[in-house]
Amino acid sequence: MAKPTLAEIPRDLLDDFRQETAEQFQRSEQLLIELEKAPDDPERLHKLFRQIHSLKGNLGYIGLNARMPLPQAMEDVLSCLREAQLSFDSLLGDILLLSLDNLKELIAQDLGGAPARLNAAQVEALCQALRALATTPSDRQMTVRRALLQQLDPNTQLLDPAPTGDPQAEQLLARYGIMIDADLLFFIELMRASERRSRYWQGRGMRQLDLALMINQLGDTPEPPEQLAAAVCLHDLGMAFLPLEMLHKDASFNREERRHMQSHPRLAYDLFKRMPKWQGAAEIALQHQEHADGTGYPKGLKEAEICAGALILGIVDTFDARTHERAHQTLSKRPLLRAILEINGLAGSQFSAHWVERFNHTLNQHPELGHR
């Protein structure tokens, strides 16, 4: 049996439809606002999906089939959010709110109200854009969302997007399966800034990142790669706050200077501890100057008490200092073979014998990591 046309639907049924859709719009808008504060809340996402789905069903029930593609396209986006294929942010929230607003106008027009802002071609374009947004790769989401929001509301004032980051570092981390996020971009920027503090530090962060992550990978990945990468970026940040005359001093440090030098791991540790996601990186940074035999600092831990990331980073840090020009109190630049022999000579004392073996294996497998 054919469904009745809009003109054939009883007035009381239309009044019920108006009231119910008004409530559905209101609840949907409220849920979108709440999601800005709790973007990963599965319950709110589920409720929003159900509201849009019910709204679409009501449109079909009273014969407004031409309006169903828009809530269906919104459902496609929400389905990807529920499956964690997309992430919710304020841009996406505004896009969905504006889409709801346009749908509200279109329904009002169909029920005899004022003409909607969008014509049929523009509605179809919006539906296509929402469907495309649902399948856009994460690295292009920001660009697509900004363009769609600007299309929906040309008066929206959007700031220029932040710099895309450090392509060289991002490519390196991607090789180890590390997803780049805002925190890691920030850590990389701090690493680059600290390298500019001393002429001896240029490029060392990338060398250390690559070697440390490869040792960890060939050593069965005991440390989450993203935690190790974050620690490598910031482990020596405290050194950048020491006076340059101290960093570049030729003679041995006096007692006070040594105390300042040995306090540097705590700065990175304190910064990481403020960020719940980076507790592993905090421990690596704090312990990277500990020695396997308990003679290191700041706590004098022995190998069994030191996390794997710190044992790896301790080797990488010393190896890089030995194979590049002198910085603060390290020795002058040494030939690669001499540096490798020195690292091996300290196995079981300063360094973990197990991780020295993994270091040797890594350079055998990837000799390019020792020639940078």
HELIX and SHEET records of a PDB file:
HELIX    1   1 LEU A    6  GLU A    8  5                                   3    
HELIX    2   2 ARG A   11  LYS A   37  1                                  27    
HELIX    3   3 PRO A   42  TYR A   61  1                                  20    
HELIX    4   4 ASN A   65  ARG A   67  5                                   3    
HELIX    5   5 PRO A   69  ARG A   82  1                                  14    
HELIX    6   6 SER A   90  ASP A  110  1                                  21    
HELIX    7   7 ALA A  120  THR A  135  1                                  16    
HELIX    8   8 SER A  138  LEU A  152  1                                  15    
HELIX    9   9 PRO A  167  ARG A  175  1                                   9    
HELIX   10  10 ALA A  182  GLU A  195  1                                  14    
HELIX   11  11 ARG A  204  LEU A  218  1                                  15    
HELIX   12  12 PRO A  225  LEU A  234  1                                  10    
HELIX   13  13 LEU A  237  PHE A  241  5                                   5    
HELIX   14  14 LEU A  244  LEU A  247  1                                   4    
HELIX   15  15 ARG A  255  GLN A  262  1                                   8    
HELIX   16  16 HIS A  264  LYS A  273  1                                  10    
HELIX   17  17 PRO A  276  TRP A  278  5                                   3    
HELIX   18  18 GLN A  279  GLN A  287  1                                   9    
HELIX   19  19 GLU A  303  GLU A  305  5                                   3    
HELIX   20  20 ALA A  308  THR A  323  1                                  16    
HELIX   21  21 LEU A  336  GLY A  345  1                                  10    
HELIX   22  22 ALA A  353  GLN A  365  1                                  13    
HELIX   23  23 PRO A  367  GLY A  370  5                                   4    
END                                                                             
